Amino acid sequence: MSKLLEWRGIGQTGMEIVMVPGYGGHNDIGFPFRVRTLPEPKTGVPGTDLILGGILLAPDGSATVNCLRGDPIVGNENNISWRMNPNGFVDHSPMTTYSVSFLFMITGVLQLSDTRRFFEIREGDTVRWGLGLTGKPISPFEADSVAHRVVLLENTFTERARSNELYGRLYENTWYQFQVSVQPTAPKISIKVWAYNPGPATWSDVSAIMGFSYGPSGMNTTGNRVSFGVQGDNLASFNSSIGWKIADIQAWDTALADGNFGSGTTRYQITQPLVRQSVWTGSTETPGVTMTLWNGTAESSLVSALNFDYGQKYRPQEIKWDVLSDPGNTLYGPDDDNQRYLVYKPPGSPPPGGWPYAIWVTTNYFVSGTYYGAATEHKDMLAHLLQMGVAVVSTGVRLANTEGTGWHFPQPILDAKLAARHVQATRTDLNHSKRIAMGHSSGGYISLAAQMSRNLTDNIAGAGGIDLTLNGNGYGGGAGSDPDYLGALVFSPVVNFQKTWEEDPTFPHTLGYGGARTAITAFMGIPKETNPPNFAGLNPADWIPLNLANQRPTMVYGSSGDTVVPIHNGVTLRDALVANGISATLVDIGLTTHPEVTAQWTPEWKAWLKALIA
């Protein structure tokens, strides 16, 4: 038995998650997706198995890529590292026996002036060894065949072995699977390589020309971290046309390149078991149903039954919506671009009183996002909610911009209230007494704030306070007319602006000010140079004692793997609600990246939501 640490290419099948220097790829230390004990790997059958989170070999023979992508930006390192430990915060003790398998591709035109690393093993911050590519000869009289060969490097630069001189070249825009095995005795390092051929959709064992074994007894191969991408000491040789992709990263605490790791035309693969989704009616669950999409006047079927092979923890790889255009979107305000919503309904007829429903607000960093967002950016959660018998009102709001102008606080919150008011006035198929505030990140904040600030006429209760009600901002309805909610279920919401500001992991690399900081100042409507801003009246926790009668049960989901909005961001909000007698729960989904928090199917929110809408 061996211990397997798995990391996955992130996102829906066919989606590439882009790493930008200073955003998601500046010496980041990430987390394993999960750790499990399993038998030694067995060889699979090429072209038939699903490669986890990596290349899905489709029935038609095509390869759909689900990966992490590092784009080239001249003068910037662009890399990501993981600790080879179940606890992503702590380094494992240095290991001399381990193995790593990963998919790798160079994109663009390969032009290297000399040998550069694309993979390395570290002990802490010290590079012990790695794999690189040889450079292209500058002289026209030198043989071009020496370029782009795979090289085994000791430390950061000492070359120990190369792939075949004539044939062992790594080509651009081609997927390779590298299987690396390390043991304490010679040969310490063994490399096996497979190349993907998209034509017949097969893998070829190229270990004879690109692989090698090497390692005298004195070579230090101890490691506890694995890293990919453009390193800081490699910048000069990577030009602007070179990028890279990685996927299906797995590490073991045993050496497995011993025949069980793949040989001949076969290589190590895992086939994920099918997990069936179901719809909850309030009393029973029906598996494998087909969802429908409300188009404004009627329901249309979706083309896929809800039975998917999961590439992440209980998540579908893909949902195909049976609507190519955007019929039925509803304008709830004068802004034709943003003040719109779409209604997605569960399958079948609504229960008595109408469907429970979520007002799901979608924005990214407060400055982008549309009413499409529930389907385009959070389709996993959309599927889960529809299966739960909860309709989703995917809601757009007017947005801020990075210059501090545009629609800033509190206008997006007022827009969420306007949308809820419009839905209540026009939809008889929805149950307005079972309305839930939902959203992710900045959208989660806006939706939650719309619920928590219901009928709040002074957000500070003193000098400088502002009215957060629709009536007080010229939208009529009379005093106390803001829409009410049954509760709030939000994912990685920005609910403590000061903490988010102070802990911005992108400061100062993104935009010169940090991505989170720029977003916060944009939402506040102040210059991005402001440092620090005055956050008075911005955090929902501060509104609770001012507006206690309008607080509702709240569940906040976060992740200890989220560096954009760390989970402890929500501690103050939860504690303030509980201290004032309001039911509130903060859930750590566990080592999940910020964009992925809504993609997980977890029992806590399912049970909470069932109880809330019962």
C-alpha positions as CSV (number, residue, x, y, z in Angstrom):
1,M,0.0,0.0,0.0
2,S,1.2,3.5,-0.7
3,K,0.1,7.0,0.2
4,L,-1.1,9.1,-2.7
5,L,-1.3,12.9,-2.7
6,E,-3.4,14.1,-5.6
7,W,-3.4,17.6,-7.2
8,R,-5.7,18.3,-10.1
9,G,-5.9,20.5,-13.1
10,I,-8.7,22.9,-12.0
11,G,-12.0,23.7,-13.5
12,Q,-14.7,22.2,-15.8
13,T,-13.6,19.9,-18.5
14,G,-12.2,22.0,-21.3
15,M,-11.5,24.9,-19.0
16,E,-7.9,26.1,-18.4
17,I,-7.1,28.0,-15.2
18,V,-4.6,30.7,-16.1
19,M,-1.8,31.5,-13.7
20,V,-0.6,35.1,-13.9
21,P,2.7,36.2,-12.1
22,G,1.8,37.7,-8.8
23,Y,-1.8,36.4,-8.9
24,G,-1.7,32.6,-8.8
25,G,1.9,31.9,-9.8
26,H,4.4,33.8,-7.7
27,N,6.1,31.1,-5.7
28,D,2.8,29.9,-4.5
29,I,2.6,27.0,-2.0
30,G,-0.6,25.1,-2.7
31,F,-2.5,22.2,-1.2
32,P,-3.2,18.6,-2.3
33,F,-6.7,17.9,-3.3
34,R,-6.9,14.8,-1.2
35,V,-4.8,12.0,0.3
36,R,-5.7,8.4,0.2
37,T,-4.2,5.0,0.7
38,L,-4.4,2.6,-2.2
39,P,-2.7,-0.4,-3.7
40,E,0.3,-0.1,-5.9
41,P,-0.8,1.3,-9.3
42,K,-1.6,-1.1,-12.2
43,T,-1.1,-0.4,-15.8
44,G,-4.2,0.9,-17.7
45,V,-5.4,0.5,-21.2
46,P,-4.5,3.6,-23.3
47,G,-7.4,5.5,-24.8
48,T,-10.0,4.1,-22.4
49,D,-9.4,5.5,-19.0
50,L,-10.0,8.9,-17.6
51,I,-6.9,10.8,-16.5
52,L,-7.9,12.6,-13.4
53,G,-8.4,16.3,-14.0
54,G,-6.1,16.1,-16.9
55,I,-6.9,14.8,-20.4
56,L,-10.3,13.3,-21.0
57,L,-10.2,11.0,-23.9
58,A,-13.5,11.6,-25.5
59,P,-15.4,8.9,-27.5
60,D,-14.6,10.7,-30.8
61,G,-10.9,10.4,-30.1
62,S,-10.3,14.0,-29.2
63,A,-8.6,15.2,-26.1
64,T,-10.3,17.7,-23.9
65,V,-7.8,19.5,-21.6
66,N,-8.5,20.5,-18.1
67,C,-5.3,22.0,-16.7
68,L,-3.4,24.8,-15.0
69,R,-1.8,27.1,-17.5
70,G,1.2,29.4,-17.1
71,D,1.2,32.2,-19.6
72,P,4.5,33.9,-20.6
73,I,5.1,37.4,-19.3
74,V,8.6,38.7,-19.9
75,G,10.6,39.4,-16.8
76,N,8.3,37.6,-14.4
77,E,8.6,34.2,-12.8
78,N,5.5,32.1,-13.2
79,N,5.6,29.0,-11.1
80,I,3.6,27.0,-8.6
81,S,4.8,24.7,-5.8
82,W,3.1,22.2,-3.6
83,R,4.2,20.7,-0.3
84,M,4.2,16.9,-0.6
85,N,2.2,16.6,2.6
86,P,-1.5,16.2,3.5
87,N,-1.2,19.4,5.5
88,G,-0.5,22.1,2.9
89,F,0.7,24.5,5.7
90,V,3.5,22.2,6.9
91,D,6.4,20.7,5.1
92,H,6.7,16.9,5.3
93,S,10.0,15.6,6.7
94,P,12.6,15.3,3.9
95,M,12.0,12.1,2.0
96,T,14.5,10.0,0.0
97,T,11.8,7.7,-1.4
98,Y,9.0,9.2,-3.3
99,S,7.5,9.3,-6.8
100,V,5.6,11.9,-8.9
101,S,3.5,11.7,-12.0
102,F,2.3,14.6,-14.1
103,L,1.2,15.8,-17.5
104,F,3.2,18.6,-19.1
105,M,3.1,20.7,-22.2
106,I,5.1,23.6,-23.6
107,T,3.0,26.0,-25.5
108,G,4.1,28.5,-28.1
109,V,7.5,28.6,-29.9
110,L,10.3,27.0,-28.0
111,Q,13.3,29.3,-28.0
112,L,15.7,28.9,-25.1
113,S,19.3,30.3,-25.2
114,D,20.4,27.6,-22.7
115,T,19.1,24.8,-20.5
116,R,16.1,25.8,-18.3
117,R,14.1,23.9,-15.7
118,F,10.4,23.2,-15.9
119,F,10.1,20.8,-13.0
120,E,12.0,20.6,-9.8
121,I,12.1,18.9,-6.4
122,R,12.9,21.0,-3.4
123,E,13.8,20.4,0.2
124,G,12.1,23.4,1.7
125,D,13.3,26.3,-0.5
126,T,16.5,24.5,-1.6
127,V,16.4,23.0,-5.1
128,R,17.8,19.4,-5.0
129,W,17.2,18.3,-8.6
130,G,14.9,18.9,-11.5
131,L,14.1,18.4,-15.2
132,G,14.9,21.0,-17.9
133,L,15.1,21.5,-21.6
134,T,18.3,22.2,-23.5
135,G,18.6,25.5,-25.5
136,K,18.6,26.1,-29.2
137,P,22.1,26.6,-30.6
138,I,22.8,30.2,-31.6
139,S,25.4,29.2,-34.2
140,P,23.9,28.1,-37.6
141,F,26.7,25.6,-37.8
142,E,25.7,23.6,-34.8
143,A,23.3,20.7,-35.1
144,D,19.8,21.8,-34.2
145,S,19.0,18.3,-32.9
146,V,20.6,19.0,-29.6
147,A,17.9,21.6,-28.8
148,H,14.9,20.8,-26.6
149,R,16.2,17.6,-25.1
150,V,15.0,16.6,-21.7
151,V,17.8,17.1,-19.1
152,L,18.3,15.8,-15.6
153,L,19.8,18.6,-13.4
154,E,21.3,18.2,-10.0
155,N,20.6,21.3,-7.9
156,T,19.7,24.2,-10.2
157,F,22.3,23.9,-13.0
158,T,24.6,20.8,-12.9
159,E,23.6,18.6,-15.8
160,R,23.7,14.8,-15.1
161,A,21.8,13.1,-18.0
162,R,20.1,13.9,-21.3
163,S,17.6,12.3,-23.5
164,N,18.6,10.8,-26.9
165,E,20.7,13.2,-29.0
166,L,18.9,12.7,-32.3
167,Y,15.3,11.8,-31.3
168,G,14.7,12.7,-27.6
169,R,13.3,16.1,-28.2
170,L,10.3,17.6,-26.4
171,Y,8.0,19.2,-29.0
172,E,5.7,22.2,-28.5
173,N,1.9,21.8,-28.0
174,T,2.2,18.1,-27.2
175,W,1.1,16.5,-24.0
176,Y,3.7,14.4,-22.2
177,Q,3.2,12.2,-19.1
178,F,6.3,12.1,-16.9
179,Q,6.6,9.4,-14.3
180,V,9.4,10.1,-11.8
181,S,10.6,7.6,-9.2
182,V,13.2,8.3,-6.5
183,Q,14.9,5.8,-4.1
184,P,17.8,6.1,-1.7
185,T,20.1,3.7,-3.7
186,A,21.5,4.0,-7.2
187,P,20.1,4.6,-9.6
188,K,18.4,7.1,-7.5
189,I,16.2,8.7,-10.1
190,S,14.2,7.0,-12.9
191,I,12.3,8.9,-15.5
192,K,9.7,7.4,-17.8
193,V,7.9,9.4,-20.5
194,W,4.8,9.0,-22.7
195,A,3.7,11.2,-25.5
196,Y,0.1,11.9,-26.6
197,N,-0.9,11.5,-30.2
198,P,-4.3,13.3,-30.8
199,G,-4.9,11.7,-34.2
200,P,-5.7,8.2,-33.1
201,A,-6.0,9.4,-29.5
202,T,-3.2,7.1,-28.2
203,W,-0.2,7.4,-25.9
204,S,3.2,6.2,-27.0
205,D,6.0,5.1,-24.6
206,V,9.0,7.4,-25.5
207,S,11.0,6.4,-22.5
208,A,13.7,4.8,-24.7
209,I,14.6,8.2,-26.2
210,M,13.4,10.7,-23.5
211,G,13.7,8.8,-20.3
212,F,16.7,7.8,-18.2
213,S,17.9,6.5,-14.9
214,Y,20.7,8.2,-13.0
215,G,22.0,8.9,-9.5
216,P,25.3,8.0,-7.8
217,S,25.2,7.4,-4.1
218,G,26.5,10.9,-3.3
219,M,23.7,12.8,-5.2
220,N,21.3,14.5,-2.8
221,T,17.7,13.7,-3.9
222,T,15.8,14.4,-0.6
223,G,12.6,16.4,-1.2
224,N,9.3,17.5,0.3
225,R,8.1,20.0,-2.3
226,V,7.4,19.8,-6.0
227,S,7.4,22.8,-8.4
228,F,6.5,23.6,-12.0
229,G,6.9,26.6,-14.3
230,V,9.3,29.4,-14.9
231,Q,11.6,30.0,-11.9
232,G,13.2,33.2,-10.8
233,D,16.7,32.3,-12.0
234,N,15.3,31.3,-15.4
235,L,13.8,34.5,-16.6
236,A,16.4,35.6,-19.1
237,S,16.1,32.6,-21.2
238,F,12.3,32.3,-21.5
239,N,11.0,34.6,-24.2
240,S,7.6,36.0,-24.5
241,S,6.3,33.2,-26.7
242,I,6.8,30.3,-24.3
243,G,4.1,29.1,-21.9
244,W,3.3,25.8,-20.2
245,K,0.5,23.6,-19.0
246,I,0.4,21.0,-16.2
247,A,-2.3,18.6,-15.1
248,D,-3.0,15.4,-13.3
249,I,-0.2,16.0,-10.7
250,Q,0.1,13.1,-8.3
251,A,2.8,12.2,-5.7
252,W,3.4,9.1,-3.6
253,D,5.5,8.3,-0.6
254,T,6.9,5.2,-2.3
255,A,9.1,4.6,-5.4
256,L,6.8,3.2,-8.1
257,A,8.7,3.4,-11.4
258,D,9.5,-0.3,-11.1
259,G,7.3,-1.9,-13.7
260,N,4.0,-1.2,-11.9
261,F,4.3,2.4,-12.9
262,G,3.8,1.7,-16.6
263,S,5.8,0.0,-19.3
264,G,5.6,-0.5,-23.0
265,T,2.5,1.3,-24.5
266,T,0.7,1.4,-21.1
267,R,1.1,3.9,-18.3
268,Y,-0.3,4.4,-14.9
269,Q,-3.9,5.6,-14.8
270,I,-6.8,5.8,-12.4
271,T,-10.4,5.4,-13.4
272,Q,-12.8,7.4,-11.2
273,P,-15.9,5.7,-10.0
274,L,-19.2,7.2,-11.2
275,V,-21.1,9.3,-8.6
276,R,-24.8,9.8,-9.3
277,Q,-26.5,13.1,-8.6
278,S,-30.1,13.3,-7.5
279,V,-33.0,15.7,-7.0
280,W,-34.5,16.3,-3.6
281,T,-38.2,17.0,-3.5
282,G,-38.5,17.9,0.2
283,S,-39.1,14.3,1.3
284,T,-37.4,11.9,-1.2
285,E,-34.5,11.9,-3.6
286,T,-34.7,10.7,-7.2
287,P,-31.4,9.8,-8.9
288,G,-30.3,10.5,-12.4
289,V,-33.0,13.0,-13.4
290,T,-32.7,15.5,-16.2
291,M,-32.9,19.2,-15.4
292,T,-34.7,21.9,-17.4
293,L,-33.9,25.5,-18.1
294,W,-36.5,28.3,-17.9
295,N,-36.3,30.5,-21.0
296,G,-38.7,33.2,-19.9
297,T,-41.9,31.6,-21.2
298,A,-41.4,27.8,-21.1
299,E,-39.1,25.1,-19.9
300,S,-36.6,23.3,-22.1
301,S,-34.8,20.1,-21.4
302,L,-31.1,19.8,-20.9
303,V,-29.3,17.3,-23.1
304,S,-27.4,15.4,-20.4
305,A,-28.8,13.2,-17.6
306,L,-27.2,14.0,-14.3
307,N,-24.8,11.2,-14.1
308,F,-21.2,12.3,-14.4
309,D,-17.7,11.1,-13.8
310,Y,-16.3,13.4,-11.2
311,G,-12.9,15.1,-11.5
312,Q,-13.0,16.8,-8.2
313,K,-14.6,16.0,-4.9
314,Y,-18.2,15.2,-5.9
315,R,-18.4,17.5,-8.9
316,P,-19.5,17.0,-12.5
317,Q,-17.0,17.5,-15.2
318,E,-19.4,19.2,-17.6
319,I,-23.0,20.2,-17.9
320,K,-24.4,21.0,-21.4
321,W,-27.0,23.6,-21.4
322,D,-29.6,23.2,-24.1
323,V,-29.8,26.9,-24.8
324,L,-27.3,28.5,-27.1
325,S,-28.5,32.1,-26.9
326,D,-30.0,34.0,-24.0
327,P,-33.8,34.0,-24.2
328,G,-35.9,35.1,-21.3
329,N,-33.5,37.4,-19.5
330,T,-35.4,40.0,-17.6
331,L,-34.5,43.7,-17.3
332,Y,-35.2,44.9,-13.7
333,G,-33.7,48.4,-14.0
334,P,-32.7,51.1,-16.5
335,D,-29.2,49.7,-17.2
336,D,-29.6,47.4,-20.2
337,D,-26.2,45.8,-19.8
338,N,-26.1,44.8,-16.1
339,Q,-29.5,45.1,-14.5
340,R,-30.8,41.7,-15.7
341,Y,-31.5,38.3,-14.3
342,L,-32.1,34.8,-15.6
343,V,-34.3,32.2,-13.8
344,Y,-33.2,28.6,-13.7
345,K,-35.9,26.2,-12.5
346,P,-35.7,22.6,-11.2
347,P,-37.3,19.8,-13.2
348,G,-41.0,19.1,-13.0
349,S,-43.8,21.2,-11.6
350,P,-43.3,23.6,-8.7
351,P,-44.4,22.5,-5.2
352,P,-47.4,24.3,-3.6
353,G,-46.5,27.9,-3.1
354,G,-43.8,27.8,-5.8
355,W,-40.1,26.9,-5.9
356,P,-37.8,28.1,-3.1
357,Y,-35.2,30.2,-4.8
358,A,-31.8,31.9,-4.5
359,I,-30.9,35.4,-5.6
360,W,-27.4,34.5,-6.8
361,V,-25.3,37.6,-7.5
362,T,-22.2,37.2,-9.6
363,T,-19.4,39.6,-9.7
364,N,-15.6,39.2,-9.9
365,Y,-13.6,41.6,-7.8
366,F,-16.6,43.9,-7.9
367,V,-15.6,45.1,-11.4
368,S,-16.8,42.4,-13.8
369,G,-19.5,39.7,-14.1
370,T,-22.9,39.4,-15.7
371,Y,-26.3,37.9,-15.0
372,Y,-25.0,34.7,-16.9
373,G,-22.7,34.1,-14.0
374,A,-24.5,31.3,-12.2
375,A,-24.3,29.1,-15.3
376,T,-21.0,30.2,-16.8
377,E,-18.9,30.5,-13.6
378,H,-20.8,28.4,-11.0
379,K,-22.5,25.7,-13.0
380,D,-21.6,23.0,-10.5
381,M,-23.5,24.8,-7.7
382,L,-26.3,25.7,-10.1
383,A,-26.7,22.0,-10.9
384,H,-26.6,21.1,-7.2
385,L,-29.3,23.7,-6.3
386,L,-31.6,22.7,-9.1
387,Q,-31.3,19.1,-8.0
388,M,-32.2,20.2,-4.4
389,G,-35.4,21.6,-5.7
390,V,-34.2,25.2,-5.4
391,A,-34.6,27.7,-8.4
392,V,-31.8,30.1,-9.1
393,V,-32.2,33.7,-10.1
394,S,-28.8,34.5,-11.7
395,T,-28.5,38.2,-11.1
396,G,-26.3,40.9,-12.6
397,V,-25.7,44.2,-10.8
398,R,-24.1,47.5,-11.9
399,L,-20.3,47.4,-11.4
400,A,-17.5,49.5,-10.2
401,N,-14.3,50.1,-12.1
402,T,-10.6,50.3,-11.1
403,E,-10.5,54.0,-11.5
404,G,-12.8,54.4,-8.5
405,T,-15.8,55.6,-10.5
406,G,-18.6,53.6,-11.9
407,W,-21.3,52.0,-9.7
408,H,-19.7,51.7,-6.3
409,F,-20.9,51.0,-2.7
410,P,-23.8,50.8,-2.0
411,Q,-25.3,50.7,-5.5
412,P,-24.6,47.0,-6.3
413,I,-26.3,46.1,-3.0
414,L,-29.3,48.2,-3.9
415,D,-29.4,46.5,-7.3
416,A,-29.6,43.1,-5.7
417,K,-32.6,44.4,-3.7
418,L,-34.2,45.8,-6.9
419,A,-33.8,42.4,-8.6
420,A,-35.4,40.6,-5.6
421,R,-38.3,43.1,-5.6
422,H,-38.8,42.7,-9.4
423,V,-38.8,38.9,-9.0
424,Q,-41.3,39.1,-6.2
425,A,-43.6,41.3,-8.3
426,T,-43.6,39.2,-11.5
427,R,-43.0,35.5,-10.7
428,T,-45.8,33.4,-9.4
429,D,-43.9,30.2,-9.8
430,L,-41.4,31.1,-7.1
431,N,-42.0,31.1,-3.3
432,H,-41.0,34.5,-2.1
433,S,-41.2,33.5,1.6
434,K,-38.4,31.1,0.8
435,R,-35.9,33.4,-0.8
436,I,-32.2,32.8,0.0
437,A,-29.3,35.2,-0.5
438,M,-26.5,33.4,-2.3
439,G,-23.2,34.1,-4.1
440,H,-19.5,33.7,-4.3
441,S,-16.7,36.1,-3.3
442,S,-17.7,39.7,-4.1
443,G,-21.0,38.5,-5.4
444,G,-21.5,36.7,-2.1
445,Y,-20.9,39.9,-0.2
446,I,-23.4,41.9,-2.3
447,S,-26.1,39.3,-2.0
448,L,-25.5,38.8,1.8
449,A,-25.3,42.6,2.3
450,A,-28.7,43.0,0.6
451,Q,-30.2,40.6,3.1
452,M,-28.3,41.9,6.2
453,S,-29.0,45.6,5.4
454,R,-32.8,45.1,4.9
455,N,-34.5,48.4,6.0
456,L,-31.2,49.7,7.4
457,T,-31.4,53.5,7.2
458,D,-28.0,54.3,8.8
459,N,-25.0,51.9,8.4
460,I,-22.8,53.6,11.0
461,A,-25.4,55.0,13.4
462,G,-23.6,58.3,13.6
463,A,-21.7,60.9,11.5
464,G,-21.1,59.6,8.0
465,G,-23.7,56.9,8.1
466,I,-25.6,56.3,4.9
467,D,-29.1,54.9,4.1
468,L,-29.0,51.4,2.5
469,T,-32.7,51.1,1.8
470,L,-34.4,51.2,-1.6
471,N,-36.9,53.8,-0.4
472,G,-34.1,56.0,1.1
473,N,-32.2,56.0,-2.3
474,G,-35.1,57.1,-4.4
475,Y,-36.5,53.7,-5.5
476,G,-39.8,54.1,-3.6
477,G,-41.8,51.4,-1.8
478,G,-42.1,53.2,1.5
479,A,-40.4,52.7,4.8
480,G,-39.6,49.0,5.6
481,S,-40.2,47.8,2.1
482,D,-36.9,46.1,1.3
483,P,-37.3,42.5,0.2
484,D,-36.9,39.9,3.0
485,Y,-35.0,36.7,2.9
486,L,-35.3,33.3,4.6
487,G,-31.5,33.1,5.1
488,A,-28.1,33.4,3.4
489,L,-25.7,30.8,2.1
490,V,-22.5,32.4,0.7
491,F,-19.2,31.1,-0.5
492,S,-15.9,32.8,0.3
493,P,-17.6,36.2,0.6
494,V,-15.5,39.3,1.3
495,V,-17.0,40.1,4.7
496,N,-14.0,41.6,6.4
497,F,-12.5,44.2,4.1
498,Q,-9.7,45.1,6.4
499,K,-8.4,41.5,6.6
500,T,-8.8,41.0,2.9
501,W,-6.9,44.3,2.3
502,E,-4.1,43.4,4.7
503,E,-3.7,39.8,3.4
504,D,-3.9,40.5,-0.3
505,P,-1.5,37.8,-1.7
506,T,-1.1,39.7,-5.0
507,F,0.2,42.9,-3.4
508,P,2.0,44.6,-5.1
509,H,2.5,42.4,-8.1
510,T,-1.0,42.8,-9.7
511,L,-1.7,46.2,-11.2
512,G,0.9,47.7,-8.9
513,Y,-1.5,47.7,-6.0
514,G,-2.6,44.2,-5.6
515,G,-5.7,42.6,-7.1
516,A,-7.8,42.5,-4.0
517,R,-6.8,46.0,-2.9
518,T,-7.7,47.4,-6.3
519,A,-11.0,45.7,-6.2
520,I,-11.8,47.0,-2.7
521,T,-11.0,50.6,-3.6
522,A,-13.0,50.3,-6.8
523,F,-16.0,49.1,-4.8
524,M,-15.5,51.9,-2.3
525,G,-15.4,54.5,-5.1
526,I,-12.0,55.9,-4.0
527,P,-8.6,56.1,-5.8
528,K,-6.7,52.8,-5.8
529,E,-3.7,54.7,-4.3
530,T,-5.6,55.2,-1.0
531,N,-3.7,53.4,1.7
532,P,-5.3,52.4,4.0
533,P,-9.0,53.1,3.2
534,N,-11.5,53.8,5.9
535,F,-13.7,50.7,6.1
536,A,-16.3,52.1,8.5
537,G,-19.8,50.9,7.6
538,L,-18.6,48.5,4.9
539,N,-18.5,45.2,6.9
540,P,-21.8,43.5,7.5
541,A,-20.8,42.4,11.0
542,D,-21.0,46.1,12.0
543,W,-24.6,46.3,10.9
544,I,-25.9,43.5,13.1
545,P,-26.5,45.5,16.4
546,L,-28.0,48.3,14.3
547,N,-30.4,46.0,12.4
548,L,-30.9,43.0,14.6
549,A,-34.6,42.5,13.7
550,N,-33.7,41.9,10.1
551,Q,-30.9,39.3,10.6
552,R,-31.5,35.8,9.3
553,P,-29.8,32.3,9.6
554,T,-26.5,32.4,7.8
555,M,-24.0,29.8,6.6
556,V,-20.6,31.0,5.3
557,Y,-18.4,28.6,3.3
558,G,-14.7,29.2,3.1
559,S,-11.5,27.2,2.4
560,S,-8.2,26.9,4.2
561,G,-6.7,26.7,0.8
562,D,-8.1,30.0,-0.3
563,T,-5.5,32.7,-0.4
564,V,-7.7,35.3,-2.1
565,V,-10.4,35.5,0.6
566,P,-9.0,33.4,3.5
567,I,-11.5,31.5,5.5
568,H,-10.8,33.5,8.7
569,N,-12.2,36.4,6.8
570,G,-15.7,35.2,8.0
571,V,-14.9,34.6,11.7
572,T,-15.9,38.1,12.8
573,L,-19.2,37.9,10.9
574,R,-20.1,34.5,12.4
575,D,-19.1,35.5,15.9
576,A,-21.1,38.7,15.7
577,L,-24.2,36.9,14.5
578,V,-24.0,34.2,17.2
579,A,-23.3,36.8,19.9
580,N,-26.6,38.5,19.0
581,G,-28.6,35.3,19.0
582,I,-28.6,34.6,15.2
583,S,-27.9,31.2,13.9
584,A,-24.6,31.3,12.0
585,T,-22.1,28.6,10.8
586,L,-18.7,29.0,9.3
587,V,-17.6,25.9,7.3
588,D,-14.1,25.1,6.1
589,I,-14.4,23.2,2.9
590,G,-10.8,22.1,3.1
591,L,-7.8,23.0,0.9
592,T,-9.9,24.2,-2.1
593,T,-8.8,27.2,-4.2
594,H,-10.9,30.3,-4.3
595,P,-12.7,29.7,-7.6
596,E,-13.5,26.1,-6.7
597,V,-15.4,26.7,-3.4
598,T,-18.7,26.5,-5.2
599,A,-17.8,23.4,-7.1
600,Q,-17.8,21.1,-4.2
601,W,-20.8,18.9,-3.2
602,T,-20.6,18.9,0.6
603,P,-23.1,17.6,3.1
604,E,-23.1,20.6,5.5
605,W,-24.8,23.1,3.2
606,K,-27.2,20.5,1.8
607,A,-28.5,19.5,5.2
608,W,-28.6,23.2,6.3
609,L,-30.6,24.3,3.2
610,K,-33.0,21.3,3.4
611,A,-33.8,22.3,7.0
612,L,-34.2,26.0,6.1
613,I,-36.6,25.5,3.2
614,A,-38.6,22.6,4.7
